[in-house]
């Protein structure tokens, strides 16, 4: 069931998804599970996600899937908070696992990026844009990650397997179904 109130009493495990710096392709794959989403939501409460209206990350979550790289100070603050309140943290997709596309800015430097996107005039941070980190980086460089799920994006089948196995208390075997870049 989708729970927009983390205070809702339920014996079901709590599931969350988080979006850092990425394209949202991993969340699109999550939605591609179609009717299987209903199966998962019979087994877990979705307590936080860009897909629901909950504004604050709950005090305790059993499983959190994180999409995207850490590219801003806001991303870093968010992932530190999420990790502190999550039992099992999953890096979902190549951006979370390796920093993938967001890291393409790294050789250019923050000032060059800001000049490019603001047509030559540097915006005053943080008034107009999030305070960018010197480099975009994968999630595991800031917090402990319990499971890495590569793919750009991972398929709906892969995500379904990951969530189903974790909810059943098992470590998913991803070797046969995914690899980097798929």
N, C-alpha and C positions, 0 to 999 in steps of 0.2 A: 504494500500500500504506500502511496505517496503521503509523507507526513510533512506538513508545513509547520508543525509545531513540535519542536524537539522535546517538549514536556509531555507529549502524548504517551500514555502508558501502553507499552507493547512489549511482548516477550520476543518479538522478532529481532534479528540482528539489524543494526543500523548501517545503511549504505550511503555513501556520499560520492559526488564527483566534483572535481575542481578544475577550473580552466585558468591556466597561467598564460604565457605568451605563446600562442600557436594559432592555428587557423580554424579550430573547432571541428576539424575532420574526425577526430576520435569520438566526439560527442555525436556527430552525424552517424558514425558507424554504430554507436550505442543505440541510436534511434532506429537504425536499419534492422535491429533484432525483431522489429514488428511485434507480433503476438507473443513472442518469447519474453518480451518485457513484462507482460502480465504474469507469466510464470514466475519470473524473478521477484516481482512485487508481491507475490503470495508468500515468498520466503524471507523477504527483507523489507524494512521501511526505508524509502528514499528520503533522507532527512535534510540533505543539502545538495544543491546542484544548480547550474545555470538553467536547468530544465524546470525548476520549481521556484516558488517565490520566497523561500526562506532567505533572510538577509544576513543572519549570523550563523557562523559555523558552530554546531552543537558542542557541548562539553565532552561528549564521548561518542565516537563512531567506531564501529567494528571494522569496516573496510572503506577506504577512500581510494578512488581512482583519480590520478592527477594527470591532466593533459597539459603539455606546453613546457617551455623552458623558463628559467628564472632570468628575466631581462630587466626588471625594475626593482627598486627598493620595495614597492608595494607587493610584487611577486614574492620577494624574500620574506617579508613580514607574514604574508599569507601562508606560505609553506611551513614556516617555523610554527605558526599557530596550529595549522592542520596536523602536523606531525605530533605535536604535544597532546592532541586530543584524538588520535587515531591509533587503533591497535595494529591494523595491517595497512600499510601504505604501498600502493601500486603505481609505478611509473608507467603510464599508458601512452604508447606511441613513441616514435623516434625523437620528437622534440623534448619530451620528458626524459627519455633515456640517454640521448646524446647531445641535445640542444639543436640538432639538425638545422632546419631553415632559419630560426631566429639567430643562430650563431654566425650566419653569413655576414652579419654586420661587424663582427669582432675585429677583423683586420682594419676596418675603416676608422674606428674610434667614435666615441659618443658625439663629440663636437661636429665631426663631418656628417654624421647621420642627422643631427639636429639642423645643421645648415641646409642639408639637402631637402628635408621635409618641410622646412619653413621658408623656402625660396631665398636663402641667403641670410636672413636675419635670425639670429639665435633667439629662440624663445626663452623667457625667464622661467627656469624650473623652480618649483613644481607647479607654478600657476597655470600653465597651459598643457603640459604633458607630464606623465609620471617621471619621477627622478630615475633616470636610467642607470643601471649598473655598468661598470666599465666593460664587462663582457656578458653576453648571454651564456648561460651554463645549464647543464643538466641538473635535475632535481637532487640526485644522490651526492652532489658536491656540497649541498647545504644541510641535508638531513638523511637519516637512515631510510633506505628503501627496502621493502621486504620482498618485492617481486617486480621484475622488469619485463614489460610486454612490448617488444619491438613491433614496428609496422608503421606505415605512413599512408593511411592510418591502419591500425589493426582491423581485421575483418570483424563483422558482427558475430560470426561463428567463434572467432578467437575470444572476443570479449565475453560472449555468453559462457564459453567454457571456463574462462578465468573466474567469473563471478560465481557460477554454479559450483565449481570445485572449492573455492574459498568458503562459500556458504556451507558446504558439506564438511568442512574441516580438513580438506585435502589440499596439498600443494599441486597446482596444475602443471602438467607436463606439456610444455609448449614447443619442444624441439621438432615435432613432426608437423606442426601446423603454422608456424610463423618464423620469420627471420627478419633481419633489418632490411628496410626498404620495401617490404610487402605490406 
